Amino acid sequence: MKSILFAAILGLSTVAVAGEKTETIKVSGWHCDKCPGKTEAKVKAVNGVESAHADRAKGELHVKYDDSKAKRADLEKAVADSGFTVAEK
């Protein structure tokens, strides 16, 4: 019985860690009005991403995602795949 209870508690703690997360990613290389949209589209295509909004004036991409399905590295790869680079934090 104790092992079942322990397994249940362990499983619940894993679920509590995963979930909705928001990241702000600094992006460099946006030169025109179409550039941020291109990056948004690539990031939105990542499995687990709920929303992505680019702020060209600040050079930032705000992303809301499920971190049990996507990781920051996936988001950064999508930025790179859109033709731009992730700036230093």
N, C-alpha and C positions, 0 to 999 in steps of 0.2 A: 504494500500500500504506500509506503514511504517513497519508493522509487517512482510510482505513478504520480504522486503529488509533486515530487521534485521535477519530473519531466514536464508536468503541466506548468509549473512556475517558470522553468527555464524557457519553455515555448512562449509564454506570455511576455517574458522580458525581451525576447527577440522581436516580437511583434511591436512592442512599445518603442523600440529603437528605430525601426523602419517606419517611414511615413512621409508626409508632405514636408518638403524642404524648400527654402527660397535661397537663391544665390544671386549675387550681383557680380558679373564678370566684366572686367575692363577689356575693351576690344580696341585694337589699333588697326588703322588702314582704311577706315571708312572715309571716302572722299566725296561721295555724291549722295543724293537723297535715296537712291535705290540700294545702296550698300547695306544699310541696317536691315532692310526688308529681306534681303538675300540671306543674311545671317539668321534672322528670326525664323525663316522658313526651314532652314537646315536644322536648327535646334528644336523646333516644334515637331520635326519628323522623328526625333529620338524617342524610342519607346519609354513611356513613363513621364514624359514632359506634359504638364497640364497647360502651361502658358509661357510665352516668351514675349517680352516687350523691350524694344531697343530705344535708347535715348541717345540720338546722334550727338546732341550738344554736349553731353557729358562723356560720350564714348563708352556707354555702359549698356549691358544687356541684363535685364532682370528676368530670372527664370524660376518658375514654380514647378516642382517635379516630385515624383514618388521615389525616394532614395532606395527603395527595395527593388526598383526596376532600372534605375539610371544612376550613374555616379558622376561626379564632377568631371572626371576624365572623359566620359562620353560627351558631355556638353562642350568641353574644350576641343575635342576632336571634331565635333559638328561645326564649331566656329572656324577651325582650320580648313575643314572641307568646303566652307563657304568662301574661302580665299583670303581670310583675314587671320590675324594673330591675337592671342590672348596676351594682354599687356601685364606687366608685373603688378602685383597687388600693392 
